[in-house]
Amino acid sequence: MAYKINENCVKCGSCAASCPVSCISEGDERFVIDPEQCIECGTCAAICPVSAPELD
């Protein structure tokens, strides 16, 4: 079950910078996680200041 980024995202980019597999990119309204590449490590969720990444 991959992580996804919810509507709390403020587009700070901390999740993308911390992702060990670089599966997070900037979308139109928020950052997005490629579920095919996500390894479910939780690094993005741990570093996010607004708790936007969550398990899908």
Steps between C-alpha positions, in 0.01 A plus 500: 500500500676816378487841661296781349500871577175646627353850473702624801803538269647851499750419220806558717693219326642340812349164407653496153841599633494219757369216284772232460357377168404841354140401436349834610448784254326835498145487369261783419337528843734291717793265479418151372648157567545243225343188656701273270830631640403562864671254736276592795791606719310786666782752473269752331240466774758541774645821357180672381410803717125467427459118497399492133646160401284209612465135411253455214 
